[in-house]
Amino acid sequence: MNEILKLDLHRIKHEEAEILVDRFINKNWGKNIETQIITGNSKKMKDIVISKLNFYKLEFTVGDRWNPRNLGYITVII
């Protein structure tokens, strides 16, 4: 089983997050791999990431489907 590729945005300024998400997506584009973007509980950070994922027309899931209380990350196939 392959380890899931992750981008951890903890302690990252909101202004920098958009750039890092762009780089992460572009670096892994077309690999058809499951990734996680860790946002923590910040609504603003989630909104930034979701906006980028929508821009790239990527499907994603917020949180853990097995534990609905864990909403601190977004899973996306790139």
N, CA, C and O atoms as a Tripos MOL2 file, in Angstrom:
@<TRIPOS>MOLECULE
protein
  312   311    78     0     0
PROTEIN
NO_CHARGES

@<TRIPOS>ATOM
      1 N           0.8420   -1.1870    0.0000 N.3       1 MET1
      2 CA          0.0000    0.0000    0.0000 C.3       1 MET1
      3 C           0.8870    1.2490    0.0000 C.2       1 MET1
      4 O           1.8160    1.3590    0.7990 O.2       1 MET1
      5 N           0.5940    2.1760   -0.8910 N.am      2 ASN2
      6 CA          1.3790    3.4040   -0.9920 C.3       2 ASN2
      7 C           0.9600    4.4090    0.0640 C.2       2 ASN2
      8 O          -0.2120    4.5070    0.4290 O.2       2 ASN2
      9 N           1.9420    5.1490    0.5430 N.am      3 GLU3
     10 CA          1.6520    6.2210    1.4910 C.3       3 GLU3
     11 C           1.0070    7.3840    0.7380 C.2       3 GLU3
     12 O           1.3950    7.7090   -0.3850 O.2       3 GLU3
     13 N           0.0210    7.9970    1.3740 N.am      4 ILE4
     14 CA         -0.6880    9.1200    0.7520 C.3       4 ILE4
     15 C           0.2020   10.3610    0.7880 C.2       4 ILE4
     16 O           0.7650   10.7010    1.8290 O.2       4 ILE4
     17 N           0.3210   11.0210   -0.3400 N.am      5 LEU5
     18 CA          1.0820   12.2610   -0.4470 C.3       5 LEU5
     19 C           0.3020   13.3730    0.2410 C.2       5 LEU5
     20 O          -0.9040   13.5110    0.0360 O.2       5 LEU5
     21 N           1.0000   14.1740    1.0650 N.am      6 LYS6
     22 CA          0.3130   15.2030    1.8510 C.3       6 LYS6
     23 C           0.9760   16.5650    1.6940 C.2       6 LYS6
     24 O           2.1890   16.6780    1.5180 O.2       6 LYS6
     25 N           0.1410   17.5870    1.7630 N.am      7 LEU7
     26 CA          0.5950   18.9730    1.8710 C.3       7 LEU7
     27 C           0.0340   19.4970    3.1800 C.2       7 LEU7
     28 O          -1.1810   19.6100    3.3390 O.2       7 LEU7
     29 N           0.9130   19.8170    4.1160 N.am      8 ASP8
     30 CA          0.4890   20.2800    5.4390 C.3       8 ASP8
     31 C           0.5600   21.8060    5.4870 C.2       8 ASP8
     32 O           1.6360   22.3920    5.3620 O.2       8 ASP8
     33 N          -0.5920   22.4360    5.6700 N.am      9 LEU9
     34 CA         -0.6610   23.9030    5.6900 C.3       9 LEU9
     35 C          -0.6980   24.4760    7.1030 C.2       9 LEU9
     36 O          -0.9340   25.6710    7.2810 O.2       9 LEU9
     37 N          -0.4650   23.6340    8.1080 N.am     10 HIS10
     38 CA         -0.3690   24.1560    9.4750 C.3      10 HIS10
     39 C           0.7600   25.1840    9.5360 C.2      10 HIS10
     40 O           1.8150   24.9840    8.9340 O.2      10 HIS10
     41 N           0.5450   26.2590   10.2460 N.am     11 ARG11
     42 CA          1.5280   27.3240   10.4610 C.3      11 ARG11
     43 C           1.9050   28.0730    9.1730 C.2      11 ARG11
     44 O           2.9010   28.7960    9.1430 O.2      11 ARG11
     45 N           1.1060   27.8970    8.1130 N.am     12 ILE12
     46 CA          1.3320   28.6210    6.8560 C.3      12 ILE12
     47 C           0.3560   29.7960    6.8080 C.2      12 ILE12
     48 O          -0.8270   29.6460    7.1140 O.2      12 ILE12
     49 N           0.8610   30.9510    6.4250 N.am     13 LYS13
     50 CA         -0.0080   32.1290    6.3020 C.3      13 LYS13
     51 C          -0.9930   31.9180    5.1590 C.2      13 LYS13
     52 O          -0.6800   31.2750    4.1580 O.2      13 LYS13
     53 N          -2.1740   32.4670    5.3290 N.am     14 HIS14
     54 CA         -3.2120   32.3220    4.3080 C.3      14 HIS14
     55 C          -2.7290   32.8230    2.9490 C.2      14 HIS14
     56 O          -3.0590   32.2410    1.9150 O.2      14 HIS14
     57 N          -1.9510   33.8950    2.9540 N.am     15 GLU15
     58 CA         -1.4610   34.4660    1.7010 C.3      15 GLU15
     59 C          -0.5430   33.4920    0.9660 C.2      15 GLU15
     60 O          -0.5110   33.4850   -0.2640 O.2      15 GLU15
     61 N           0.2000   32.6750    1.7040 N.am     16 GLU16
     62 CA          1.1320   31.7230    1.0990 C.3      16 GLU16
     63 C           0.4450   30.4320    0.6720 C.2      16 GLU16
     64 O           0.9330   29.7330   -0.2160 O.2      16 GLU16
     65 N          -0.6700   30.1160    1.2910 N.am     17 ALA17
     66 CA         -1.3360   28.8320    1.0630 C.3      17 ALA17
     67 C          -1.7440   28.6550   -0.3940 C.2      17 ALA17
     68 O          -1.5740   27.5750   -0.9590 O.2      17 ALA17
     69 N          -2.2740   29.6950   -0.9990 N.am     18 GLU18
     70 CA         -2.7290   29.5990   -2.3880 C.3      18 GLU18
     71 C          -1.5770   29.2100   -3.3130 C.2      18 GLU18
     72 O          -1.7490   28.3780   -4.2040 O.2      18 GLU18
     73 N          -0.4140   29.8040   -3.1030 N.am     19 ILE19
     74 CA          0.7670   29.5030   -3.9210 C.3      19 ILE19
     75 C           1.2150   28.0620   -3.7000 C.2      19 ILE19
     76 O           1.5260   27.3520   -4.6560 O.2      19 ILE19
     77 N           1.2480   27.6340   -2.4430 N.am     20 LEU20
     78 CA          1.6830   26.2710   -2.1330 C.3      20 LEU20
     79 C           0.7320   25.2270   -2.7040 C.2      20 LEU20
     80 O           1.1710   24.1790   -3.1780 O.2      20 LEU20
     81 N          -0.5560   25.5060   -2.6610 N.am     21 VAL21
     82 CA         -1.5380   24.5720   -3.2300 C.3      21 VAL21
     83 C          -1.3580   24.4970   -4.7470 C.2      21 VAL21
     84 O          -1.4010   23.4060   -5.3140 O.2      21 VAL21
     85 N          -1.1590   25.6310   -5.4080 N.am     22 ASP22
     86 CA         -0.8870   25.6340   -6.8530 C.3      22 ASP22
     87 C           0.3210   24.7600   -7.1820 C.2      22 ASP22
     88 O           0.2620   23.9180   -8.0780 O.2      22 ASP22
     89 N           1.4050   24.9630   -6.4580 N.am     23 ARG23
     90 CA          2.6360   24.1990   -6.7040 C.3      23 ARG23
     91 C           2.4130   22.7060   -6.4870 C.2      23 ARG23
     92 O           2.8660   21.8800   -7.2800 O.2      23 ARG23
     93 N           1.7120   22.3670   -5.4100 N.am     24 PHE24
     94 CA          1.4370   20.9690   -5.0710 C.3      24 PHE24
     95 C           0.6240   20.3030   -6.1790 C.2      24 PHE24
     96 O           0.9340   19.1850   -6.5910 O.2      24 PHE24
     97 N          -0.3990   20.9750   -6.6540 N.am     25 ILE25
     98 CA         -1.2390   20.4180   -7.7190 C.3      25 ILE25
     99 C          -0.4310   20.2770   -9.0080 C.2      25 ILE25
    100 O          -0.4600   19.2250   -9.6460 O.2      25 ILE25
    101 N           0.2810   21.3210   -9.3880 N.am     26 ASN26
    102 CA          1.0390   21.2790  -10.6400 C.3      26 ASN26
    103 C           2.1480   20.2310  -10.6150 C.2      26 ASN26
    104 O           2.4070   19.5800  -11.6270 O.2      26 ASN26
    105 N           2.7970   20.0650   -9.4770 N.am     27 LYS27
    106 CA          3.8690   19.0690   -9.3460 C.3      27 LYS27
    107 C           3.3290   17.6490   -9.5130 C.2      27 LYS27
    108 O           4.0250   16.7750  -10.0310 O.2      27 LYS27
    109 N           2.1040   17.4230   -9.0800 N.am     28 ASN28
    110 CA          1.5430   16.0710   -9.0750 C.3      28 ASN28
    111 C           0.4560   15.8520  -10.1250 C.2      28 ASN28
    112 O          -0.1650   14.7900  -10.1650 O.2      28 ASN28
    113 N           0.2240   16.8540  -10.9750 N.am     29 TRP29
    114 CA         -0.8490   16.8000  -11.9690 C.3      29 TRP29
    115 C          -0.7060   15.5670  -12.8650 C.2      29 TRP29
    116 O           0.3760   15.2730  -13.3740 O.2      29 TRP29
    117 N          -1.8030   14.8660  -13.0440 N.am     30 GLY30
    118 CA         -1.8410   13.7370  -13.9600 C.3      30 GLY30
    119 C          -1.3120   12.4250  -13.4080 C.2      30 GLY30
    120 O          -1.3100   11.4200  -14.1190 O.2      30 GLY30
    121 N          -0.8640   12.4090  -12.1670 N.am     31 LYS31
    122 CA         -0.3330   11.1790  -11.5690 C.3      31 LYS31
    123 C          -1.4390   10.2380  -11.1100 C.2      31 LYS31
    124 O          -1.1870    9.0720  -10.8080 O.2      31 LYS31
    125 N          -2.6670   10.7510  -11.0580 N.am     32 ASN32
    126 CA         -3.8210    9.9570  -10.6280 C.3      32 ASN32
    127 C          -3.5750    9.3080   -9.2610 C.2      32 ASN32
    128 O          -3.7800    8.1080   -9.0750 O.2      32 ASN32
    129 N          -3.1320   10.1380   -8.3150 N.am     33 ILE33
    130 CA         -2.8430    9.6530   -6.9680 C.3      33 ILE33
    131 C          -3.7270   10.3610   -5.9470 C.2      33 ILE33
    132 O          -4.1330   11.5080   -6.1350 O.2      33 ILE33
    133 N          -4.0090    9.6530   -4.8740 N.am     34 GLU34
    134 CA         -4.7750   10.2500   -3.7780 C.3      34 GLU34
    135 C          -3.8300   11.0810   -2.9270 C.2      34 GLU34
    136 O          -2.7580   10.6220   -2.5330 O.2      34 GLU34
    137 N          -4.2410   12.3050   -2.6510 N.am     35 THR35
    138 CA         -3.4420   13.2060   -1.8260 C.3      35 THR35
    139 C          -4.3170   13.8050   -0.7340 C.2      35 THR35
    140 O          -5.5450   13.7760   -0.8070 O.2      35 THR35
    141 N          -3.6570   14.3460    0.2740 N.am     36 GLN36
    142 CA         -4.3710   15.0640    1.3290 C.3      36 GLN36
    143 C          -3.7410   16.4320    1.4980 C.2      36 GLN36
    144 O          -2.5190   16.5770    1.5360 O.2      36 GLN36
    145 N          -4.5970   17.4250    1.5990 N.am     37 ILE37
    146 CA         -4.1520   18.7750    1.9220 C.3      37 ILE37
    147 C          -4.6670   19.0560    3.3220 C.2      37 ILE37
    148 O          -5.8730   19.1580    3.5490 O.2      37 ILE37
    149 N          -3.7370   19.1780    4.2510 N.am     38 ILE38
    150 CA         -4.0880   19.3520    5.6570 C.3      38 ILE38
    151 C          -4.2830   20.8360    5.9290 C.2      38 ILE38
    152 O          -3.3610   21.6400    5.7870 O.2      38 ILE38
    153 N          -5.5100   21.1800    6.3240 N.am     39 THR39
    154 CA         -5.8760   22.5810    6.5300 C.3      39 THR39
    155 C          -6.0210   22.9450    7.9990 C.2      39 THR39
    156 O          -6.0220   24.1260    8.3470 O.2      39 THR39
    157 N          -6.1420   21.9490    8.8600 N.am     40 GLY40
    158 CA         -6.5180   22.2300   10.2400 C.3      40 GLY40
    159 C          -7.9810   22.6440   10.2620 C.2      40 GLY40
    160 O          -8.7280   22.3540    9.3270 O.2      40 GLY40
    161 N          -8.3840   23.3090   11.3110 N.am     41 ASN41
    162 CA         -9.7960   23.6630   11.4750 C.3      41 ASN41
    163 C         -10.1600   25.0500   10.9570 C.2      41 ASN41
    164 O         -11.3000   25.4890   11.1080 O.2      41 ASN41
    165 N          -9.2000   25.7420   10.3470 N.am     42 SER42
    166 CA         -9.4430   27.0980    9.8580 C.3      42 SER42
    167 C         -10.4040   27.0940    8.6670 C.2      42 SER42
    168 O         -10.1060   26.5080    7.6270 O.2      42 SER42
    169 N         -11.5420   27.7420    8.8230 N.am     43 LYS43
    170 CA        -12.5080   27.8440    7.7190 C.3      43 LYS43
    171 C         -11.8980   28.6140    6.5500 C.2      43 LYS43
    172 O         -12.0960   28.2480    5.3910 O.2      43 LYS43
    173 N         -11.1620   29.6700    6.8500 N.am     44 LYS44
    174 CA        -10.5540   30.4700    5.7890 C.3      44 LYS44
    175 C          -9.5550   29.6350    4.9810 C.2      44 LYS44
    176 O          -9.5050   29.7360    3.7550 O.2      44 LYS44
    177 N          -8.7580   28.8100    5.6730 N.am     45 MET45
    178 CA         -7.7870   27.9680    4.9700 C.3      45 MET45
    179 C          -8.5060   26.9500    4.0880 C.2      45 MET45
    180 O          -8.0970   26.7060    2.9530 O.2      45 MET45
    181 N          -9.5720   26.3620    4.6100 N.am     46 LYS46
    182 CA        -10.3620   25.4100    3.8110 C.3      46 LYS46
    183 C         -10.9290   26.1070    2.5750 C.2      46 LYS46
    184 O         -10.8930   25.5520    1.4770 O.2      46 LYS46
    185 N         -11.4470   27.3110    2.7510 N.am     47 ASP47
    186 CA        -12.0210   28.0660    1.6310 C.3      47 ASP47
    187 C         -10.9690   28.3560    0.5580 C.2      47 ASP47
    188 O         -11.2640   28.2830   -0.6350 O.2      47 ASP47
    189 N          -9.7550   28.6810    0.9760 N.am     48 ILE48
    190 CA         -8.6640   28.9410    0.0340 C.3      48 ILE48
    191 C          -8.3670   27.6890   -0.7800 C.2      48 ILE48
    192 O          -8.2570   27.7440   -2.0050 O.2      48 ILE48
    193 N          -8.2380   26.5590   -0.0880 N.am     49 VAL49
    194 CA         -7.9160   25.2950   -0.7600 C.3      49 VAL49
    195 C          -9.0570   24.8730   -1.6850 C.2      49 VAL49
    196 O          -8.8140   24.4890   -2.8290 O.2      49 VAL49
    197 N         -10.2770   24.9400   -1.2080 N.am     50 ILE50
    198 CA        -11.4330   24.5360   -2.0150 C.3      50 ILE50
    199 C         -11.5590   25.4110   -3.2590 C.2      50 ILE50
    200 O         -11.9000   24.9140   -4.3320 O.2      50 ILE50
    201 N         -11.2910   26.6870   -3.1260 N.am     51 SER51
    202 CA        -11.3250   27.5850   -4.2790 C.3      51 SER51
    203 C         -10.3260   27.1340   -5.3450 C.2      51 SER51
    204 O         -10.6430   27.1240   -6.5350 O.2      51 SER51
    205 N          -9.1260   26.7630   -4.9170 N.am     52 LYS52
    206 CA         -8.1030   26.2860   -5.8540 C.3      52 LYS52
    207 C          -8.5140   24.9670   -6.4960 C.2      52 LYS52
    208 O          -8.3480   24.7840   -7.7020 O.2      52 LYS52
    209 N          -9.0460   24.0540   -5.7030 N.am     53 LEU53
    210 CA         -9.4650   22.7540   -6.2400 C.3      53 LEU53
    211 C         -10.5860   22.9310   -7.2570 C.2      53 LEU53
    212 O         -10.6220   22.2390   -8.2750 O.2      53 LEU53
    213 N         -11.4940   23.8490   -6.9830 N.am     54 ASN54
    214 CA        -12.5640   24.1510   -7.9410 C.3      54 ASN54
    215 C         -12.0000   24.7720   -9.2210 C.2      54 ASN54
    216 O         -12.4630   24.4650  -10.3190 O.2      54 ASN54
    217 N         -11.0040   25.6390   -9.0770 N.am     55 PHE55
    218 CA        -10.3590   26.2550  -10.2350 C.3      55 PHE55
    219 C          -9.7990   25.1900  -11.1740 C.2      55 PHE55
    220 O          -9.9300   25.2890  -12.3940 O.2      55 PHE55
    221 N          -9.1680   24.1620  -10.5830 N.am     56 TYR56
    222 CA         -8.5880   23.0710  -11.3710 C.3      56 TYR56
    223 C          -9.6150   21.9890  -11.7180 C.2      56 TYR56
    224 O          -9.2840   20.9960  -12.3670 O.2      56 TYR56
    225 N         -10.8580   22.1900  -11.2810 N.am     57 LYS57
    226 CA        -11.9490   21.2360  -11.5370 C.3      57 LYS57
    227 C         -11.6240   19.8390  -11.0020 C.2      57 LYS57
    228 O         -11.8710   18.8310  -11.6640 O.2      57 LYS57
    229 N         -11.0650   19.8060   -9.7890 N.am     58 LEU58
    230 CA        -10.7390   18.5410   -9.1340 C.3      58 LEU58
    231 C         -11.8390   18.1680   -8.1530 C.2      58 LEU58
    232 O         -12.4060   19.0280   -7.4800 O.2      58 LEU58
    233 N         -12.1330   16.8840   -8.0820 N.am     59 GLU59
    234 CA        -13.0990   16.4010   -7.0990 C.3      59 GLU59
    235 C         -12.3690   16.1760   -5.7830 C.2      59 GLU59
    236 O         -11.2130   15.7540   -5.7600 O.2      59 GLU59
    237 N         -13.0620   16.4630   -4.6940 N.am     60 PHE60
    238 CA        -12.4250   16.3610   -3.3850 C.3      60 PHE60
    239 C         -13.4510   15.9980   -2.3300 C.2      60 PHE60
    240 O         -14.6590   16.1080   -2.5400 O.2      60 PHE60
    241 N         -12.9360   15.5600   -1.1870 N.am     61 THR61
    242 CA        -13.7590   15.2500   -0.0210 C.3      61 THR61
    243 C         -13.1580   15.9630    1.1730 C.2      61 THR61
    244 O         -11.9550   15.8710    1.4150 O.2      61 THR61
    245 N         -13.9850   16.6720    1.9180 N.am     62 VAL62
    246 CA        -13.5150   17.3480    3.1280 C.3      62 VAL62
    247 C         -13.6740   16.3870    4.2920 C.2      62 VAL62
    248 O         -14.7650   15.8830    4.5580 O.2      62 VAL62
    249 N         -12.5710   16.1420    4.9780 N.am     63 GLY63
    250 CA        -12.6260   15.3300    6.1900 C.3      63 GLY63
    251 C         -12.5390   13.8440    5.9570 C.2      63 GLY63
    252 O         -12.2620   13.3630    4.8580 O.2      63 GLY63
    253 N         -12.7850   13.1460    7.0290 N.am     64 ASP64
    254 CA        -12.6430   11.6990    7.0950 C.3      64 ASP64
    255 C         -14.0120   11.0520    6.9520 C.2      64 ASP64
    256 O         -14.9000   11.2800    7.7740 O.2      64 ASP64
    257 N         -14.1840   10.2550    5.9200 N.am     65 ARG65
    258 CA        -15.4880    9.6180    5.7120 C.3      65 ARG65
    259 C         -15.8240    8.6350    6.8280 C.2      65 ARG65
    260 O         -16.9970    8.3270    7.0350 O.2      65 ARG65
    261 N         -14.8200    8.1340    7.5530 N.am     66 TRP66
    262 CA        -15.0470    7.1850    8.6490 C.3      66 TRP66
    263 C         -15.2430    7.8920    9.9820 C.2      66 TRP66
    264 O         -15.8450    7.3330   10.8980 O.2      66 TRP66
    265 N         -14.7410    9.1130   10.0980 N.am     67 ASN67
    266 CA        -14.8860    9.8960   11.3260 C.3      67 ASN67
    267 C         -15.3310   11.3030   10.9380 C.2      67 ASN67
    268 O         -14.4910   12.1700   10.6990 O.2      67 ASN67
    269 N         -16.6470   11.5420   10.8720 N.am     68 PRO68
    270 CA        -17.1570   12.8250   10.3760 C.3      68 PRO68
    271 C         -16.7410   14.0320   11.2060 C.2      68 PRO68
    272 O         -16.9260   15.1660   10.7620 O.2      68 PRO68
    273 N         -16.1940   13.8270   12.3770 N.am     69 ARG69
    274 CA        -15.7430   14.9660   13.1960 C.3      69 ARG69
    275 C         -14.3730   15.4730   12.7690 C.2      69 ARG69
    276 O         -13.9980   16.5980   13.0970 O.2      69 ARG69
    277 N         -13.6250   14.6560   12.0410 N.am     70 ASN70
    278 CA        -12.2890   15.0530   11.6080 C.3      70 ASN70
    279 C         -12.3900   15.7580   10.2570 C.2      70 ASN70
    280 O         -12.3900   15.1130    9.2080 O.2      70 ASN70
    281 N         -12.4760   17.0830   10.2950 N.am     71 LEU71
    282 CA        -12.6210   17.8810    9.0790 C.3      71 LEU71
    283 C         -11.3680   18.6910    8.7670 C.2      71 LEU71
    284 O         -11.4290   19.6610    8.0110 O.2      71 LEU71
    285 N         -10.2380   18.3020    9.3400 N.am     72 GLY72
    286 CA         -9.0170   19.0910    9.2300 C.3      72 GLY72
    287 C          -8.1870   18.8520    7.9880 C.2      72 GLY72
    288 O          -7.0630   19.3450    7.8930 O.2      72 GLY72
    289 N          -8.7190   18.1030    7.0320 N.am     73 TYR73
    290 CA         -7.9770   17.8940    5.7960 C.3      73 TYR73
    291 C          -8.9410   17.6620    4.6360 C.2      73 TYR73
    292 O         -10.1250   17.3800    4.8240 O.2      73 TYR73
    293 N          -8.3960   17.7890    3.4440 N.am     74 ILE74
    294 CA         -9.1720   17.5910    2.2230 C.3      74 ILE74
    295 C          -8.4540   16.5320    1.3950 C.2      74 ILE74
    296 O          -7.2550   16.6400    1.1400 O.2      74 ILE74
    297 N          -9.1910   15.5140    0.9780 N.am     75 THR75
    298 CA         -8.6430   14.4560    0.1370 C.3      75 THR75
    299 C          -8.9900   14.7620   -1.3120 C.2      75 THR75
    300 O         -10.1290   15.1010   -1.6340 O.2      75 THR75
    301 N          -7.9910   14.6370   -2.1830 N.am     76 VAL76
    302 CA         -8.1940   14.9420   -3.6020 C.3      76 VAL76
    303 C          -7.3290   14.0010   -4.4420 C.2      76 VAL76
    304 O          -6.1990   13.6830   -4.0700 O.2      76 VAL76
    305 N          -7.8670   13.5680   -5.5650 N.am     77 ILE77
    306 CA         -7.0990   12.7780   -6.5310 C.3      77 ILE77
    307 C          -6.5880   13.7510   -7.5880 C.2      77 ILE77
    308 O          -7.3590   14.4660   -8.2280 O.2      77 ILE77
    309 N          -5.2840   13.7570   -7.7490 N.am     78 ILE78
    310 CA         -4.6560   14.6750   -8.7200 C.3      78 ILE78
    311 C          -4.1520   13.8460   -9.8930 C.2      78 ILE78
    312 O          -3.5860   14.3950  -10.8390 O.2      78 ILE78
@<TRIPOS>BOND
     1     1     2 1
     2     2     3 1
     3     3     4 2
     4     3     5 am
     5     5     6 1
     6     6     7 1
     7     7     8 2
     8     7     9 am
     9     9    10 1
    10    10    11 1
    11    11    12 2
    12    11    13 am
    13    13    14 1
    14    14    15 1
    15    15    16 2
    16    15    17 am
    17    17    18 1
    18    18    19 1
    19    19    20 2
    20    19    21 am
    21    21    22 1
    22    22    23 1
    23    23    24 2
    24    23    25 am
    25    25    26 1
    26    26    27 1
    27    27    28 2
    28    27    29 am
    29    29    30 1
    30    30    31 1
    31    31    32 2
    32    31    33 am
    33    33    34 1
    34    34    35 1
    35    35    36 2
    36    35    37 am
    37    37    38 1
    38    38    39 1
    39    39    40 2
    40    39    41 am
    41    41    42 1
    42    42    43 1
    43    43    44 2
    44    43    45 am
    45    45    46 1
    46    46    47 1
    47    47    48 2
    48    47    49 am
    49    49    50 1
    50    50    51 1
    51    51    52 2
    52    51    53 am
    53    53    54 1
    54    54    55 1
    55    55    56 2
    56    55    57 am
    57    57    58 1
    58    58    59 1
    59    59    60 2
    60    59    61 am
    61    61    62 1
    62    62    63 1
    63    63    64 2
    64    63    65 am
    65    65    66 1
    66    66    67 1
    67    67    68 2
    68    67    69 am
    69    69    70 1
    70    70    71 1
    71    71    72 2
    72    71    73 am
    73    73    74 1
    74    74    75 1
    75    75    76 2
    76    75    77 am
    77    77    78 1
    78    78    79 1
    79    79    80 2
    80    79    81 am
    81    81    82 1
    82    82    83 1
    83    83    84 2
    84    83    85 am
    85    85    86 1
    86    86    87 1
    87    87    88 2
    88    87    89 am
    89    89    90 1
    90    90    91 1
    91    91    92 2
    92    91    93 am
    93    93    94 1
    94    94    95 1
    95    95    96 2
    96    95    97 am
    97    97    98 1
    98    98    99 1
    99    99   100 2
   100    99   101 am
   101   101   102 1
   102   102   103 1
   103   103   104 2
   104   103   105 am
   105   105   106 1
   106   106   107 1
   107   107   108 2
   108   107   109 am
   109   109   110 1
   110   110   111 1
   111   111   112 2
   112   111   113 am
   113   113   114 1
   114   114   115 1
   115   115   116 2
   116   115   117 am
   117   117   118 1
   118   118   119 1
   119   119   120 2
   120   119   121 am
   121   121   122 1
   122   122   123 1
   123   123   124 2
   124   123   125 am
   125   125   126 1
   126   126   127 1
   127   127   128 2
   128   127   129 am
   129   129   130 1
   130   130   131 1
   131   131   132 2
   132   131   133 am
   133   133   134 1
   134   134   135 1
   135   135   136 2
   136   135   137 am
   137   137   138 1
   138   138   139 1
   139   139   140 2
   140   139   141 am
   141   141   142 1
   142   142   143 1
   143   143   144 2
   144   143   145 am
   145   145   146 1
   146   146   147 1
   147   147   148 2
   148   147   149 am
   149   149   150 1
   150   150   151 1
   151   151   152 2
   152   151   153 am
   153   153   154 1
   154   154   155 1
   155   155   156 2
   156   155   157 am
   157   157   158 1
   158   158   159 1
   159   159   160 2
   160   159   161 am
   161   161   162 1
   162   162   163 1
   163   163   164 2
   164   163   165 am
   165   165   166 1
   166   166   167 1
   167   167   168 2
   168   167   169 am
   169   169   170 1
   170   170   171 1
   171   171   172 2
   172   171   173 am
   173   173   174 1
   174   174   175 1
   175   175   176 2
   176   175   177 am
   177   177   178 1
   178   178   179 1
   179   179   180 2
   180   179   181 am
   181   181   182 1
   182   182   183 1
   183   183   184 2
   184   183   185 am
   185   185   186 1
   186   186   187 1
   187   187   188 2
   188   187   189 am
   189   189   190 1
   190   190   191 1
   191   191   192 2
   192   191   193 am
   193   193   194 1
   194   194   195 1
   195   195   196 2
   196   195   197 am
   197   197   198 1
   198   198   199 1
   199   199   200 2
   200   199   201 am
   201   201   202 1
   202   202   203 1
   203   203   204 2
   204   203   205 am
   205   205   206 1
   206   206   207 1
   207   207   208 2
   208   207   209 am
   209   209   210 1
   210   210   211 1
   211   211   212 2
   212   211   213 am
   213   213   214 1
   214   214   215 1
   215   215   216 2
   216   215   217 am
   217   217   218 1
   218   218   219 1
   219   219   220 2
   220   219   221 am
   221   221   222 1
   222   222   223 1
   223   223   224 2
   224   223   225 am
   225   225   226 1
   226   226   227 1
   227   227   228 2
   228   227   229 am
   229   229   230 1
   230   230   231 1
   231   231   232 2
   232   231   233 am
   233   233   234 1
   234   234   235 1
   235   235   236 2
   236   235   237 am
   237   237   238 1
   238   238   239 1
   239   239   240 2
   240   239   241 am
   241   241   242 1
   242   242   243 1
   243   243   244 2
   244   243   245 am
   245   245   246 1
   246   246   247 1
   247   247   248 2
   248   247   249 am
   249   249   250 1
   250   250   251 1
   251   251   252 2
   252   251   253 am
   253   253   254 1
   254   254   255 1
   255   255   256 2
   256   255   257 am
   257   257   258 1
   258   258   259 1
   259   259   260 2
   260   259   261 am
   261   261   262 1
   262   262   263 1
   263   263   264 2
   264   263   265 am
   265   265   266 1
   266   266   267 1
   267   267   268 2
   268   267   269 am
   269   269   270 1
   270   270   271 1
   271   271   272 2
   272   271   273 am
   273   273   274 1
   274   274   275 1
   275   275   276 2
   276   275   277 am
   277   277   278 1
   278   278   279 1
   279   279   280 2
   280   279   281 am
   281   281   282 1
   282   282   283 1
   283   283   284 2
   284   283   285 am
   285   285   286 1
   286   286   287 1
   287   287   288 2
   288   287   289 am
   289   289   290 1
   290   290   291 1
   291   291   292 2
   292   291   293 am
   293   293   294 1
   294   294   295 1
   295   295   296 2
   296   295   297 am
   297   297   298 1
   298   298   299 1
   299   299   300 2
   300   299   301 am
   301   301   302 1
   302   302   303 1
   303   303   304 2
   304   303   305 am
   305   305   306 1
   306   306   307 1
   307   307   308 2
   308   307   309 am
   309   309   310 1
   310   310   311 1
   311   311   312 2
@<TRIPOS>SUBSTRUCTURE
     1 MET1         2 RESIDUE 1 A MET
     2 ASN2         6 RESIDUE 1 A ASN
     3 GLU3        10 RESIDUE 1 A GLU
     4 ILE4        14 RESIDUE 1 A ILE
     5 LEU5        18 RESIDUE 1 A LEU
     6 LYS6        22 RESIDUE 1 A LYS
     7 LEU7        26 RESIDUE 1 A LEU
     8 ASP8        30 RESIDUE 1 A ASP
     9 LEU9        34 RESIDUE 1 A LEU
    10 HIS10       38 RESIDUE 1 A HIS
    11 ARG11       42 RESIDUE 1 A ARG
    12 ILE12       46 RESIDUE 1 A ILE
    13 LYS13       50 RESIDUE 1 A LYS
    14 HIS14       54 RESIDUE 1 A HIS
    15 GLU15       58 RESIDUE 1 A GLU
    16 GLU16       62 RESIDUE 1 A GLU
    17 ALA17       66 RESIDUE 1 A ALA
    18 GLU18       70 RESIDUE 1 A GLU
    19 ILE19       74 RESIDUE 1 A ILE
    20 LEU20       78 RESIDUE 1 A LEU
    21 VAL21       82 RESIDUE 1 A VAL
    22 ASP22       86 RESIDUE 1 A ASP
    23 ARG23       90 RESIDUE 1 A ARG
    24 PHE24       94 RESIDUE 1 A PHE
    25 ILE25       98 RESIDUE 1 A ILE
    26 ASN26      102 RESIDUE 1 A ASN
    27 LYS27      106 RESIDUE 1 A LYS
    28 ASN28      110 RESIDUE 1 A ASN
    29 TRP29      114 RESIDUE 1 A TRP
    30 GLY30      118 RESIDUE 1 A GLY
    31 LYS31      122 RESIDUE 1 A LYS
    32 ASN32      126 RESIDUE 1 A ASN
    33 ILE33      130 RESIDUE 1 A ILE
    34 GLU34      134 RESIDUE 1 A GLU
    35 THR35      138 RESIDUE 1 A THR
    36 GLN36      142 RESIDUE 1 A GLN
    37 ILE37      146 RESIDUE 1 A ILE
    38 ILE38      150 RESIDUE 1 A ILE
    39 THR39      154 RESIDUE 1 A THR
    40 GLY40      158 RESIDUE 1 A GLY
    41 ASN41      162 RESIDUE 1 A ASN
    42 SER42      166 RESIDUE 1 A SER
    43 LYS43      170 RESIDUE 1 A LYS
    44 LYS44      174 RESIDUE 1 A LYS
    45 MET45      178 RESIDUE 1 A MET
    46 LYS46      182 RESIDUE 1 A LYS
    47 ASP47      186 RESIDUE 1 A ASP
    48 ILE48      190 RESIDUE 1 A ILE
    49 VAL49      194 RESIDUE 1 A VAL
    50 ILE50      198 RESIDUE 1 A ILE
    51 SER51      202 RESIDUE 1 A SER
    52 LYS52      206 RESIDUE 1 A LYS
    53 LEU53      210 RESIDUE 1 A LEU
    54 ASN54      214 RESIDUE 1 A ASN
    55 PHE55      218 RESIDUE 1 A PHE
    56 TYR56      222 RESIDUE 1 A TYR
    57 LYS57      226 RESIDUE 1 A LYS
    58 LEU58      230 RESIDUE 1 A LEU
    59 GLU59      234 RESIDUE 1 A GLU
    60 PHE60      238 RESIDUE 1 A PHE
    61 THR61      242 RESIDUE 1 A THR
    62 VAL62      246 RESIDUE 1 A VAL
    63 GLY63      250 RESIDUE 1 A GLY
    64 ASP64      254 RESIDUE 1 A ASP
    65 ARG65      258 RESIDUE 1 A ARG
    66 TRP66      262 RESIDUE 1 A TRP
    67 ASN67      266 RESIDUE 1 A ASN
    68 PRO68      270 RESIDUE 1 A PRO
    69 ARG69      274 RESIDUE 1 A ARG
    70 ASN70      278 RESIDUE 1 A ASN
    71 LEU71      282 RESIDUE 1 A LEU
    72 GLY72      286 RESIDUE 1 A GLY
    73 TYR73      290 RESIDUE 1 A TYR
    74 ILE74      294 RESIDUE 1 A ILE
    75 THR75      298 RESIDUE 1 A THR
    76 VAL76      302 RESIDUE 1 A VAL
    77 ILE77      306 RESIDUE 1 A ILE
    78 ILE78      310 RESIDUE 1 A ILE
